[in-house]
Amino acid sequence: MASVTSLTDSVQQQLASALSATRPEAAGADPLLRRSDRADFQANGILALAKKTKANPRELAAEVVSRITTGDLIEDVEVSGPGFLNITVADRAITGNLAARLADGERLGVPLKEDAGVTVVDYAQPNVAKEMHVGHLRSAVIGDALRGMLDFTGEKTIGRHHIGDWGTQFGMLIQYLLEHPGELAPASEVDGEQAMSNLNRVYKASRVLFDSDDDFKERARKRVVALQSGDKETLELWQQFVDESKVYFYSVFEKLDMEIRDEEIVGESAYNEGMPETARLLEEMGVAVRSEGALVVFFDDIRGKDDQPVPLIVQKADGGFGYAASDLTAIRNRVVDLHATTLLYVVDVRQSLHFRMVFETARRAGWLNDDVTAHNMGYGTVLGADGKPFKTREGETVRLEDLLDEAVQRAAEVVREKARDLTEDEIRERAAQVGIGAVKYADLSTSPSRDYKFDLDQMVSLNGDTSVYLQYAYARIQSILRKAGDVRPSAHPELDLHPAERALGLHVDAFGDTVFEAAAEYAPHKLAAYLYQLASLYTSFYDKCPVLKADTPEQVANRLFLCDMTARTLTKGMGLLGIRTPERL
Ligand code: ARG
């Protein structure tokens, strides 16, 4: 495998050395290269240098130009405006670079990063014995896309599904099951749907008892204590709830076309044994203090309504541990045992205060430091068409499965309308890929911190910034490649390029740079925007440049090659976001 330097980086390097040859004090200065409408690239960095050295910017720019060798890479460079440089890349450099990318295979010439670390990604965290709803969608979709991008850069990612599988409500569930044995069928005998309906039934029935029968309530309380102290029979019953829930989780994640691995499902219960030690360490270090019997951590800058400090509760006065204790213990595990260098949490923005307090506590304890950092990708809310948090007509939270099923159904209509040579089976398969892709793309193409409207009509529209538009672009290219039959795509760097070919080629070349940037900033929407632009540039290329009817056999082959590289880049990029690109649509 040979990685390929992007044209952006090559031009940047040439400029940087021309700059430092012109003025020694410019060594290391950034030429500030940008894609521009006027030329392939525009460099703005000379202005700052002129200011620093008190030089006339246009004169300085002219000096820099005189030191740039035009030829294989840079075709032309000229001074523009107050002292910008407009740079045109040679046609043969564009085609040549893409050819090197194709030769590299799978990675399209994108290098692996040198300072790769280990990122533990905490995402897709449903709760045991509870239905997944629209609120669980974003964490799963964003987390999966971030992992895809990070892995591609060479970062090692480890997933952690911090499922809610511990705490007081389990006393109620377990006590009920103990008194009504047989209400949960063995996990091996149910499918996802049955599992959830059993769990729902048990949940509702036990809730009714809990609220109406004080004796049962008391027995349920005692059951929590038995659970926390590791009573064998209690744990066995608890395990039944976990197993049954997993059957359900897996069925939903399968619908989401997302791979979830059993060893990465490490819920709150996994940290149960470590929690007393976490508390002891924090107290010994003086990070946490006793206050009214509870063990808590205070923060100067975190205060409630009446300006009273809001503490993080590590251990309750009754000795019980809660959400904060399991998260703090999880941090120790991820840092010490998993050797994480970055902890990434993909959790609803409404939990951001919790994480601020947990991270600050971990920093004071030294578990987080300059070498290990933590970040919560707090994401916004999924809104309904009315701009309010997404609810059913009855005002209830929307079940995730219902939402996915509806998306697939809508996609089936779109696929069927366009499908000419597809069988019923193929339509069904495509509908799933288009529908789920649409849901994921709508989510990922918005900046994670923003809310977005769940609007299926818009999501499955063939026009505009949708995954279907991208999937069609991909399928159209495949159909051209099929039509070309024996004529193989091949690069011809000696050919002059049409402006639309240049624009497309330069954009394809920027794929790796884009993924690196999007991964470093945890910004899947930047990759989505890149892919949308790729499809748009392809569309205008296809409008302006006949492919199979091009002037010469070389031009046909070269344009097929551009098509092929576009398709490979599209499918790779979509794949990183967790979205499939069917060969035919
Ligand atoms: N299960 C929790 C919920 O549904 C989210 C867990 C987030 N992760 C964490 N490490 N706290 O709200």
Residues whose N, C-alpha, C, O or C-beta is under 5 A from the ligand:
A	BS01	LIG	D122 Q125 P126 H162 I163 G164 V347
